[in-house]
Amino acid sequence: MAWALTPLTEEQREVQRVAREFAEREIAPFADQWDREQHFEPSIVAKLGELGFLGMLLPEQYDGLGLDMLTYLVALEEIATVDASIAVMMSVHNSLPTQMILRWGTDAQKERFLRPMARGDLLGAFALSEPDAGSDAASLRAQAVRDGECWVLNGTKAWVSSGPAAGVIVAMARTDSPGDRRGARGISAFILTPDLPGFHVGKKEDKMGLRASPTVQLVFDNLRVPAGNLLGGEGSGFIYAMQSLDNGRLGIAAQAIGIAEAALRNASRYAGERRQFGKPIKEYQAIQFKLADIATRVSAGRALLHAAATAKDRGEHVTQFSAMAKLFASETAMAATQEAIQIFGGYGYVKDYPVERLFRDAKVTEIYEGTSEIQRIVIARELYSRGGN
Ligand SMILES: Cc1cc2nc3c(=O)[nH]c(=O)nc-3n(C[C@H](O)[C@H](O)[C@H](O)COP(=O)(O)OP(=O)(O)OC[C@H]3O[C@@H](n4cnc5c(N)ncnc54)[C@H](O)[C@@H]3O)c2cc1C
C-alpha cells in the first residue's frame, strides 16, 4: 500500500493503531448500512469521546489529549479509510468549533464547553455557509441585533454537517447594521446551543455521498442568544472562520487521503482475485499502471499533508500549505476512486463492493471547506502576498 514518507514517532504509530482498530471494530461492520439508510449513529460519538478522539487537539486541562496536528491527522485518515461520514464529523468537531472556542473563547466559555466537547457529551458543528453565500461566505445575511443582555438572530445557515446532532454550534452572523455595512468586518461568531429559543433544525439534505453524516439547514427565528455567547471580538467572526479553515482543510485533506487509500487497497486486492483471459487482472500492465498511479498520488498527497501539518505544529502560517494539501488530496481521492471503479469493472458500479461508496464520498472533498477553485485562488493569492511578483 502507500506509506508515509516521513517516519512517524512511536506515539503517532500507537494513536494510528488505536484509530485503525477502533474503525475496523466499531465502524466497518456497519458503514454500508449507515450509508444506505442515511443513519447517523450517536453511539459512535460517545465511543470516540471515550477514546479521547473528540479532544485530540485540546489541552489536557480541558480533558483533551493535547496532541499535535500531525498525530490528529494520522488518526483521522484511519477513520476515513473506513467511513468518510464519521471522519467528517470528527474533523469538523476537532478542527473548527473546539479550536475556535479554545483560541478565542473567554475562560467562562472554555469552562462551560470544552470538557463536554472533549468527552463527546457535546458534539460540535460549524455554521458559516448560507443558501446564497457559499464560496463568497462574507456575503452571508444572517443578522444579529443586540437587545439588552441578548443578541437576537434571524436567518438561515446551510449545509451544516452534524447539525441535528450538535450540542454546540459556532455560527457566523452579521452584527453590522443595514445602514452601516462593513463587509467581512461586520460578521461575528456566536456559540449556539440547540435549546435556545428560536433555534430550529431545517431541511435535511439527501446527499450523493457522506450519507451517514447529517447535513441540514439551521433556521434562526428570533433566536435569543445571551450576550456572553458572543465568541471573541464583535466584527471578528469572519476572520476567525477563515483562520480556522486552515486547520479544517488539513482535516479534509486527511479525510480525502483516507478515502484514496481505501480505494487503493480495495482495487489492488480485487485485481489479485479477479481473473479474465485465464489470469488475474493484476498481471495486465494496464491495471498495474492504474494501481501505480493511484499509489504515487496517495503517497504524494500524504507527504504534502504531513509536511503542512508539521509546519502547523512548528507554528508557521499554513494558509497556502493547507489549501495545497486539501486541493491535491481531494483531487487524488476523486482520481483514485474513479480508477478503482474501472479496475472493478461492472462490480465497481454496484453497491455490493465498497468502491462505489468511496467514489460518492470522495466528490464532496472537492467542494466543502472551499471548492478546488477557491483553493487555487487562495494558493495564488498567497504567492503574491508572500513576496511574489
Ligand atoms: C456535504 C456538505 C457538507 C458541508 N458542511 C458544511 C458545514 O459544516 N458548515 C458550513 O458552513 N458549510 C458547509 N458546507 C458548505 C460548503 O462549504 C459550500 O458548499 C462550499 O463552500 C461551496 O459553496 P456553494 O455550494 O454555495 O457553491 P458556490 O459558491 O455557489 O460555487 C458554485 C461553483 O462556482 C465556483 N466559484 C465560485 N466562486 C468562484 C470564483 N470566485 N472563481 C472561480 N470559481 C468560483 C465554485 O468553485 C463552484 O464550482 C458543506 C457542503 C456540503 C456539500
The ligand as a Gaussian input file, in Angstrom:
#p B3LYP/6-31G(d) Opt

LIG

0 1
 C      -21.885000      17.707000       2.346000
 C      -21.557000      19.144000       2.646000
 C      -21.245000      19.493000       3.952000
 C      -20.968000      20.829000       4.255000
 N      -20.715000      21.180000       5.573000
 C      -20.609000      22.493000       5.897000
 C      -20.535000      22.902000       7.269000
 O      -20.480000      22.061000       8.188000
 N      -20.515000      24.233000       7.551000
 C      -20.569000      25.185000       6.567000
 O      -20.532000      26.362000       6.898000
 N      -20.622000      24.835000       5.257000
 C      -20.666000      23.518000       4.904000
 N      -20.765000      23.155000       3.568000
 C      -20.863000      24.193000       2.550000
 C      -19.645000      24.248000       1.638000
 O      -18.564000      24.814000       2.297000
 C      -20.055000      25.020000       0.374000
 O      -20.915000      24.151000      -0.368000
 C      -18.871000      25.432000      -0.479000
 O      -18.142000      26.433000       0.177000
 C      -19.295000      25.929000      -1.861000
 O      -20.325000      26.850000      -1.779000
 P      -21.630000      26.677000      -2.715000
 O      -22.096000      25.274000      -2.535000
 O      -22.589000      27.758000      -2.368000
 O      -21.100000      26.835000      -4.182000
 P      -20.868000      28.227000      -4.958000
 O      -20.077000      29.152000      -4.123000
 O      -22.179000      28.708000      -5.472000
 O      -19.982000      27.751000      -6.172000
 C      -20.502000      27.190000      -7.376000
 C      -19.333000      26.979000      -8.332000
 O      -18.752000      28.251000      -8.675000
 C      -17.358000      28.231000      -8.367000
 N      -16.928000      29.563000      -7.942000
 C      -17.498000      30.363000      -7.022000
 N      -16.818000      31.489000      -6.879000
 C      -15.773000      31.422000      -7.739000
 C      -14.687000      32.291000      -8.068000
 N      -14.507000      33.464000      -7.457000
 N      -13.799000      31.881000      -9.005000
 C      -13.941000      30.666000      -9.610000
 N      -14.943000      29.811000      -9.341000
 C      -15.844000      30.182000      -8.417000
 C      -17.205000      27.196000      -7.277000
 O      -15.876000      26.724000      -7.178000
 C      -18.189000      26.139000      -7.726000
 O      -17.600000      25.347000      -8.711000
 C      -20.990000      21.814000       3.237000
 C      -21.282000      21.419000       1.919000
 C      -21.561000      20.120000       1.618000
 C      -21.900000      19.751000       0.194000

